[in-house]
Amino acid sequence: MRHTDEQYLEWIRQGDFLLLKNSYEKALQHGSKDFKIHRSGFEDSPNFRAHISQFALENGLSFIEKSDFFIFHIP
């Protein structure tokens, strides 16, 4: 079965959000105020910056890009 580019991009988007969600929930479980994700976690995702921004906005997080990491702050 062949997949369209749209389907492929949707799978990647879902993967980005799953990575963000899991990292966020793990930080909350451990009582952390910050968590970071290495850039390589978003490999092959052409829209990862938009996905990160959307996730941060939806969850009230701030983030910075430092070296190869995205560092998120939980208020």
C-alpha positions as CSV (number, residue, x, y, z in Angstrom):
1,M,0.0,0.0,0.0
2,R,1.4,3.4,-1.0
3,H,1.0,6.3,1.4
4,T,0.6,9.9,0.3
5,D,2.9,12.6,1.4
6,E,0.0,14.0,3.5
7,Q,-0.3,10.7,5.4
8,Y,3.5,10.6,6.0
9,L,3.5,14.1,7.3
10,E,0.6,13.3,9.6
11,W,2.5,10.3,11.0
12,I,5.5,12.5,11.6
13,R,3.3,15.2,13.3
14,Q,1.8,12.6,15.6
15,G,5.3,11.3,16.5
16,D,6.5,14.8,17.3
17,F,3.5,15.4,19.6
18,L,3.9,12.0,21.2
19,L,7.5,12.8,22.0
20,L,6.6,16.2,23.4
21,K,3.6,14.8,25.4
22,N,5.6,11.9,26.9
23,S,8.5,14.2,27.9
24,Y,6.1,16.7,29.5
25,E,4.2,14.1,31.4
26,K,7.4,12.5,32.7
27,A,8.6,15.9,33.9
28,L,5.3,16.4,35.7
29,Q,5.5,13.0,37.3
30,H,8.9,13.8,38.7
31,G,7.9,17.3,39.8
32,S,10.4,18.9,37.4
33,K,9.9,22.5,36.3
34,D,12.0,21.9,33.2
35,F,12.6,19.2,30.6
36,K,14.7,19.0,27.5
37,I,14.5,17.2,24.2
38,H,17.4,16.7,21.9
39,R,17.0,17.9,18.3
40,S,17.5,14.4,17.0
41,G,14.1,13.4,18.5
42,F,12.6,15.4,15.7
43,E,14.6,13.9,12.9
44,D,12.9,13.8,9.5
45,S,10.2,16.2,10.7
46,P,10.1,19.2,8.4
47,N,7.6,21.1,10.6
48,F,9.0,20.3,14.0
49,R,9.4,23.9,15.0
50,A,5.7,24.5,14.4
51,H,4.8,21.4,16.3
52,I,7.0,22.5,19.3
53,S,5.4,26.0,19.2
54,Q,1.9,24.6,19.1
55,F,2.5,22.1,21.9
56,A,4.1,24.8,24.1
57,L,1.2,27.2,23.5
58,E,-1.4,24.6,24.2
59,N,0.2,23.6,27.5
60,G,1.3,27.1,28.7
61,L,5.0,26.2,28.4
62,S,7.9,28.4,27.4
63,F,10.9,27.1,25.7
64,I,14.3,28.0,24.3
65,E,16.6,26.4,21.8
66,K,20.1,25.9,23.2
67,S,22.7,24.1,21.2
68,D,21.1,20.8,20.2
69,F,18.4,20.9,22.8
70,F,14.9,22.4,23.2
71,I,14.5,23.3,26.8
72,F,11.0,23.7,28.1
73,H,9.9,25.4,31.3
74,I,6.7,24.4,33.1
75,P,5.2,27.3,35.0
